[in-house]
Structure formats: structure tokens, C-alpha cells
Amino acid sequence: MKKLILITGAGTGIGRDAAYALAARGHHVVAATYTQEQANALREESTANGCPLQTLKLDITHAADREQVLALKPDVLINNAAIGESGSLAEVDVARIRNAFEVNVFATLELTQLALRSMIARQSGTVIFISSIAGRIPMPFLMPYSMTKFALSAAAAGLREEMDQLGRQVQISVVEPGAIHTGFNQSMTDRKYAWMQQDSYFNTQVVKMKKQEARVFGLLEAKSTKSVVAKIVKASEARRPQLRYVAPWVQGMGVRLARIFGV
């Protein structure tokens, strides 16, 4: 069945690829981007590719932008927009963490509440939260980001239970990507080096940390978004999606084993 699907953060990476995949399956996709320039570029690109997308500038932190969802009344809302932040909790400026929560959790929830108005009223609809495997286990120097994903996954699980009490008509699901080579991880981990100067507790370890991160990303990052996009498509189309989807599966299995053994 053709659905009206709104996906945020669709200008790049997973969001962009998911928008194309859903449109290719016949859905009407509204691909929301952070800036108008991104929206224009994506619209032109998609038209040239023969898979036209409706694009929309939607900065989820702006109330006026969020309110556009009221008129759209999507069948599926995919909360993909997010920012990355990194650094040691022992010294990172808390304002950086606060900003990450503002985007990844608070603004996401505010947008979701608006979308839920029409979904609850018509007793149908699906909300998908794009969380992260980083929201399953603590990761040193990534906690400013990981904490937001812990919170988002927990919020989604609780919201799913609340919607079930209304009759299971509105579906809530979480997709947790692992390390995917989109450039997001590199940008996020590099952010801490802008302020980890001589007075950082870890200033003598910076060179070693950079090499270790490059090595880990080289080993673990999936080179394609296909596996996670497939999970997003599955959750979008399912009558009763699972609470949680993880991709790539091998990284998800690694997280499970790490938790079993208390790593």
C-alpha cells in the first residue's frame, strides 16, 4: 500500500538513501533536509535520477518548521535527523551535550508529538526512530552522542507501550544502525579534537586515539547503507513492526555478546 512518508535528515547518508529506496517502492516520500539549499539540490538530483522526491526544508529545532508536519499528516514519520558530539565526560563542555540532546531527543520528540495528532485521530500511522547501536552499550569518548541515543531508544520503547494502550493502531519502532561509512562517524569523533588542547586530560593520547579510531572504522564500518535501509523499509511497510531492528546484523550480534559478557 502506498504511504505518505516523511523522513528527516534526508540530505545525506542513511536518510537520503532511505528516501530513494522508499520512493522506488512506490511511496510518496517527503525528504526533509536541514537547509533549503540541501532541499533544492536533492529535488534536482532526484528528478534527474528519475526517482523524484518531494523535498522540504525542515530544521527540527525550529518550531515553525516542525509545524509543517500538521498539514502533511504523514502515514509514516522517520525521525532520522541527528547531530554527533564526542569527547570525555570528564571535561567536555556540557553545552555541547545539551545541544545534542536538544536536536536528537527534545526536538525529535516535539516533531513526533505533532505527527501523532493526526495518527491518533485516524487510528493509524507509524513513527520510526533512527537510534544507534551506540545507544546500547557505553562507548568511551562517544558518550555525548551515545547518551542521546540511549534516551531516544528508551523513549521509543515507552511510547510504544503508551500507543498500545490506545489499541495498537499507531506503531512505534526503533532502527539501530551500526557503524556505516557515511562520514558521520568521522565527523563526530573529530569534533572533540577542536577543543582537546594542551589542557585536556587526554592531550598526550590524541595521536594514539586518532590512529585507533581510523583503525576501528576501517575494520568495522559497513561500506554500504543497504542493510540499514532495508530495515527502515521493513519497519515502514509492516502492519505491526518490531520494536527494534539492528543493522548490519553482525554488529548487532557483537553488541549482544558484549552485553552478555559484561563488556
C-alpha positions, 0 to 999 in steps of 0.5 A: 500500500502506498504511504505518505512518508516523511523522513528527516535528515534526508540530505545525506547518508542513511536518510537520503538513501532511505528516501530513494529506496522508499520512493522506488517502492512506490511511496510518496516520500517527503525528504526533509533536509536541514537547509533549503539549499540541501532541499533544492539540490536533492529535488534536482538530483532526484528528478534527474535520477528519475526517482523524484522526491518531494523535498522540504526544508525542515530544521527540527529545532525550529518550531515553525518548521516542525509545524509543517508536519500538521498539514502533511499528516504523514502515514509514516514519520522517520525521525532520522535527523541527528547531530554527533558530539564526542569527547570525555565526560570528564571535561567536555563542555556540557553545552555541547551535550545539551545541544545534542540532546536538544536536536536528537531527543527534545526536538525529535520528540516535539516533531513526533508529538505533532505527527501523532495528532493526526495518527491518533485521530485516524487510528493509524500511522507509524513513527520510526526512530533512527537510534544507534547501536551506540545507544546500547552499550557505553562507548568511551569518548562517544558518550555525548552522542551515545547518551542521546541515543540511549534516551531516544531508544528508551523513549521509543520503547515507552511510547510504544507501550503508551500507543498500545494502550490506545489499541495498537493502531499507531506503531512505534519502532526503533532502527539501530544502525551500526557503524556505516561509512557515511562520514558521520562517524568521522565527523563526530569523533573529530569534533572533540579534537577542536577543543582537546588542547594542551589542557585536556586530560587526554592531550598526550593520547590524541595521536594514539586515539586518532590512529585507533579510531581510523583503525576501528572504522576501517575494520568495522564500518559497513561500506554500504547503507543497504542493510540499514535501509532495508530495515527502515523499509521493513519497519515502514511497510509492516502492519505491526513492526518490531520494536527494534531492528539492528543493522548490519546484523553482525554488529548487532550480534557483537553488541549482544555478546558484549552485553552478555559478557559484561563488556 
